[in-house]
Structure formats: C-alpha cells, structure tokens
Amino acid sequence: MLATFAEGLRGDFVRAGLASLGRIGIGFAAALALGTTLGVLLVAHRFFEWFLGPLVLGVQCLPSICWLPVAILWFGLSERAILFVVLMGSVGSIAIATRDGLRQIPSTYLRVAGTFGARPWQRLAWVMAPAALPAFVTGLKQGWSFAWRSLLAGELLYRVAGMGGLLTEARDLADYPRLFAVMLAIVGISVLVDRLAFQRLERAVRVRWGLQAA
C-alpha cells in the first residue's frame, strides 16, 4: 500500500487532489455565501427564525448521501450534481454557526453602538460581525469538513477526475492496495488543509481577539 501511495504521489494522486480541491472550492464558496446569508436572516427577525430555523436544522441533520438521488434527478450525472451535494452538505452547518455566533454577542456591545447612533447595518458590519468572528471561523472549519465528505460522496456518482474517481476506479479493478492508498491520500489532504488553512486562521482570530496567547 505504501509503495502504491508513493507512486501515486508522483502522478495521478496530485492531479486528482487538485481537481477535487478546485471542485470543493466552488461548492464551498457557494455554501459560504448562502449559509452566511441564512444565518444573518435567522438573527434579523423572529419570523425568519420561525420559518427558516427548522428548515436549516433539518438540512444540517440530513446526511449528505441523501442528496445524491435528488442531485441525479435534477442535474443528471454532471459536475453540477456534485456541486449541489457539496452545497447542501455544508450550508446548514455554516448557517447555524453564523446564527450562534451572532447570538452570543453581549448585549452591551449593541447598546453601546446604539448610544453612538449606529444604524442596523452599521451595527452588523462593525460590531456584530467582528464579535461573532471567532465562533464563525470554528463553524467554517466544521462546514468545510462536511463539504469535503459531501464532495467525495458526490464524486462516487460516476467516474470523474478527483479522489472519488480514483476510489471508484480502484473498486472496479478490485485493487485493494490502490484503494487504501487513495484513502490515505484523502486523509492526508484533509489534514493538510486543516493545518495550513483553518488552524492558522482560527489561531490568528483568537489571538487578535484576545482569546489565546500569542
């Protein structure tokens, strides 16, 4: 298995990993935009919390594999189907993290902002968003993990360039060493992205906000 892994690193593992990362970049960006908007709406008014709150929670609790049949029916076996699965697999987590981060802001901050005459959009941009950033970054990290798992599930739909495609190919050929080597590569990509991106971002935010020593 290790020999197969080393051989893959010199060839198709790198190409497949880059293809998967490019694909998840698009899907996760869409989930970030939609999830953040939903999270803000959940805090903005009680109607949105009553109407959208259970829906967002349901999407979060629903396993991403459940969206595969829907994606196939709507988009067929295509890139859009995979991106849809990534979107639905992570948008609920990001929306809930945004909502919880905004709710945890001390009311004193908002009262002080109101005393200085800050308008609602100013309080959101200059007070609420910065104060909720530590919780939001933690939720962002969780949302990416859901998106990554959803991506791999989506790539198993059909043979496509990516880590899921390599898994499908190894399964069809009953090549067990290559199968486990691909799984090891997937774990390696997950750890690298977490260490190089999210852990650094989380630490920088926590240090900037005085929640962790420099």
NORQUI-V205057 format. One record per residue. N is the residue number from 1. RES is the residue in one small letter. PHI is phi in whole degrees, 0 to 359 (none if undefined). D_FIRST is the distance of its C-alpha to the first C-alpha in Angstrom with 1 decimal. Layout:
# NORQUI-V205057
n=N res=RES phi=PHI d_first=D_FIRST
n=N res=RES phi=PHI d_first=D_FIRST
This chain:
# NORQUI-V205057
n=1 res=m phi=none d_first=0.0
n=2 res=l phi=294 d_first=3.8
n=3 res=a phi=295 d_first=5.4
n=4 res=t phi=296 d_first=5.1
n=5 res=f phi=296 d_first=6.1
n=6 res=a phi=297 d_first=8.7
n=7 res=e phi=294 d_first=9.8
n=8 res=g phi=294 d_first=10.4
n=9 res=l phi=295 d_first=12.4
n=10 res=r phi=271 d_first=14.6
n=11 res=g phi=210 d_first=15.5
n=12 res=d phi=289 d_first=15.3
n=13 res=f phi=296 d_first=13.6
n=14 res=v phi=294 d_first=16.8
n=15 res=r phi=297 d_first=19.1
n=16 res=a phi=293 d_first=18.0
n=17 res=g phi=297 d_first=18.1
n=18 res=l phi=295 d_first=21.5
n=19 res=a phi=296 d_first=22.7
n=20 res=s phi=293 d_first=21.8
n=21 res=l phi=294 d_first=23.5
n=22 res=g phi=295 d_first=26.5
n=23 res=r phi=293 d_first=26.8
n=24 res=i phi=289 d_first=26.7
n=25 res=g phi=299 d_first=29.1
n=26 res=i phi=291 d_first=31.7
n=27 res=g phi=295 d_first=31.3
n=28 res=f phi=289 d_first=31.3
n=29 res=a phi=297 d_first=34.3
n=30 res=a phi=295 d_first=36.2
n=31 res=a phi=295 d_first=35.3
n=32 res=l phi=296 d_first=36.4
n=33 res=a phi=295 d_first=39.7
n=34 res=l phi=290 d_first=40.4
n=35 res=g phi=295 d_first=39.3
n=36 res=t phi=296 d_first=41.4
n=37 res=t phi=298 d_first=44.4
n=38 res=l phi=296 d_first=44.1
n=39 res=g phi=297 d_first=43.9
n=40 res=v phi=294 d_first=47.0
n=41 res=l phi=296 d_first=48.8
n=42 res=l phi=297 d_first=48.1
n=43 res=v phi=268 d_first=49.9
n=44 res=a phi=294 d_first=52.6
n=45 res=h phi=206 d_first=54.5
n=46 res=r phi=296 d_first=54.7
n=47 res=f phi=298 d_first=54.8
n=48 res=f phi=294 d_first=51.3
n=49 res=e phi=295 d_first=50.0
n=50 res=w phi=290 d_first=51.8
n=51 res=f phi=275 d_first=50.7
n=52 res=l phi=264 d_first=47.2
n=53 res=g phi=304 d_first=46.1
n=54 res=p phi=298 d_first=45.2
n=55 res=l phi=294 d_first=43.6
n=56 res=v phi=295 d_first=41.3
n=57 res=l phi=297 d_first=40.4
n=58 res=g phi=295 d_first=39.7
n=59 res=v phi=296 d_first=37.4
n=60 res=q phi=294 d_first=35.5
n=61 res=c phi=281 d_first=35.2
n=62 res=l phi=283 d_first=34.1
n=63 res=p phi=301 d_first=30.4
n=64 res=s phi=297 d_first=29.2
n=65 res=i phi=298 d_first=27.9
n=66 res=c phi=291 d_first=31.6
n=67 res=w phi=276 d_first=32.4
n=68 res=l phi=298 d_first=30.3
n=69 res=p phi=299 d_first=33.0
n=70 res=v phi=295 d_first=35.6
n=71 res=a phi=297 d_first=33.7
n=72 res=i phi=293 d_first=33.4
n=73 res=l phi=295 d_first=37.1
n=74 res=w phi=278 d_first=38.3
n=75 res=f phi=242 d_first=36.2
n=76 res=g phi=72 d_first=34.5
n=77 res=l phi=277 d_first=31.0
n=78 res=s phi=212 d_first=31.2
n=79 res=e phi=297 d_first=30.2
n=80 res=r phi=297 d_first=33.1
n=81 res=a phi=296 d_first=31.7
n=82 res=i phi=295 d_first=28.5
n=83 res=l phi=296 d_first=30.7
n=84 res=f phi=296 d_first=33.0
n=85 res=v phi=296 d_first=30.2
n=86 res=v phi=298 d_first=29.2
n=87 res=l phi=300 d_first=32.9
n=88 res=m phi=289 d_first=33.7
n=89 res=g phi=285 d_first=30.7
n=90 res=s phi=240 d_first=31.7
n=91 res=v phi=294 d_first=35.5
n=92 res=g phi=295 d_first=36.6
n=93 res=s phi=296 d_first=34.8
n=94 res=i phi=292 d_first=36.3
n=95 res=a phi=297 d_first=39.7
n=96 res=i phi=292 d_first=39.9
n=97 res=a phi=296 d_first=38.8
n=98 res=t phi=296 d_first=41.5
n=99 res=r phi=299 d_first=44.1
n=100 res=d phi=294 d_first=43.3
n=101 res=g phi=296 d_first=43.4
n=102 res=l phi=289 d_first=46.7
n=103 res=r phi=288 d_first=48.2
n=104 res=q phi=277 d_first=47.4
n=105 res=i phi=290 d_first=49.6
n=106 res=p phi=302 d_first=52.7
n=107 res=s phi=296 d_first=55.8
n=108 res=t phi=300 d_first=57.6
n=109 res=y phi=300 d_first=55.7
n=110 res=l phi=290 d_first=56.9
n=111 res=r phi=293 d_first=60.5
n=112 res=v phi=296 d_first=60.6
n=113 res=a phi=298 d_first=59.4
n=114 res=g phi=294 d_first=62.0
n=115 res=t phi=298 d_first=64.6
n=116 res=f phi=277 d_first=63.9
n=117 res=g phi=81 d_first=64.3
n=118 res=a phi=290 d_first=60.8
n=119 res=r phi=282 d_first=60.3
n=120 res=p phi=305 d_first=57.6
n=121 res=w phi=290 d_first=55.3
n=122 res=q phi=289 d_first=55.9
n=123 res=r phi=295 d_first=55.0
n=124 res=l phi=293 d_first=51.8
n=125 res=a phi=282 d_first=50.8
n=126 res=w phi=255 d_first=52.2
n=127 res=v phi=241 d_first=52.0
n=128 res=m phi=291 d_first=49.8
n=129 res=a phi=298 d_first=46.8
n=130 res=p phi=297 d_first=46.5
n=131 res=a phi=292 d_first=47.1
n=132 res=a phi=272 d_first=44.4
n=133 res=l phi=299 d_first=41.8
n=134 res=p phi=302 d_first=40.0
n=135 res=a phi=293 d_first=39.5
n=136 res=f phi=293 d_first=38.7
n=137 res=v phi=295 d_first=35.9
n=138 res=t phi=297 d_first=34.3
n=139 res=g phi=294 d_first=34.6
n=140 res=l phi=296 d_first=33.2
n=141 res=k phi=298 d_first=30.0
n=142 res=q phi=294 d_first=29.8
n=143 res=g phi=298 d_first=30.7
n=144 res=w phi=294 d_first=27.9
n=145 res=s phi=297 d_first=25.3
n=146 res=f phi=295 d_first=27.0
n=147 res=a phi=295 d_first=27.0
n=148 res=w phi=296 d_first=23.3
n=149 res=r phi=294 d_first=22.6
n=150 res=s phi=294 d_first=25.4
n=151 res=l phi=299 d_first=24.0
n=152 res=l phi=295 d_first=20.6
n=153 res=a phi=295 d_first=22.8
n=154 res=g phi=293 d_first=25.0
n=155 res=e phi=290 d_first=22.4
n=156 res=l phi=280 d_first=21.4
n=157 res=l phi=300 d_first=25.0
n=158 res=y phi=204 d_first=24.4
n=159 res=r phi=290 d_first=22.2
n=160 res=v phi=224 d_first=22.8
n=161 res=a phi=295 d_first=21.4
n=162 res=g phi=157 d_first=19.3
n=163 res=m phi=294 d_first=16.3
n=164 res=g phi=295 d_first=17.8
n=165 res=g phi=296 d_first=18.2
n=166 res=l phi=294 d_first=14.5
n=167 res=l phi=298 d_first=14.0
n=168 res=t phi=297 d_first=16.9
n=169 res=e phi=296 d_first=15.8
n=170 res=a phi=295 d_first=12.4
n=171 res=r phi=294 d_first=14.6
n=172 res=d phi=296 d_first=17.3
n=173 res=l phi=270 d_first=15.2
n=174 res=a phi=55 d_first=13.6
n=175 res=d phi=266 d_first=10.2
n=176 res=y phi=294 d_first=8.2
n=177 res=p phi=301 d_first=4.5
n=178 res=r phi=291 d_first=6.5
n=179 res=l phi=300 d_first=8.5
n=180 res=f phi=288 d_first=6.6
n=181 res=a phi=294 d_first=5.6
n=182 res=v phi=295 d_first=9.4
n=183 res=m phi=298 d_first=10.4
n=184 res=l phi=296 d_first=9.3
n=185 res=a phi=294 d_first=11.2
n=186 res=i phi=296 d_first=14.0
n=187 res=v phi=297 d_first=14.4
n=188 res=g phi=298 d_first=14.5
n=189 res=i phi=297 d_first=17.2
n=190 res=s phi=300 d_first=19.1
n=191 res=v phi=293 d_first=19.4
n=192 res=l phi=297 d_first=20.4
n=193 res=v phi=297 d_first=23.0
n=194 res=d phi=295 d_first=24.4
n=195 res=r phi=289 d_first=24.7
n=196 res=l phi=278 d_first=26.0
n=197 res=a phi=246 d_first=28.3
n=198 res=f phi=286 d_first=29.3
n=199 res=q phi=294 d_first=29.4
n=200 res=r phi=294 d_first=31.5
n=201 res=l phi=296 d_first=33.7
n=202 res=e phi=297 d_first=34.2
n=203 res=r phi=293 d_first=35.1
n=204 res=a phi=298 d_first=37.4
n=205 res=v phi=292 d_first=39.3
n=206 res=r phi=293 d_first=39.7
n=207 res=v phi=291 d_first=41.0
n=208 res=r phi=296 d_first=43.3
n=209 res=w phi=267 d_first=44.7
n=210 res=g phi=74 d_first=45.2
n=211 res=l phi=268 d_first=42.7
n=212 res=q phi=209 d_first=40.6
n=213 res=a phi=290 d_first=41.6
n=214 res=a phi=292 d_first=40.8
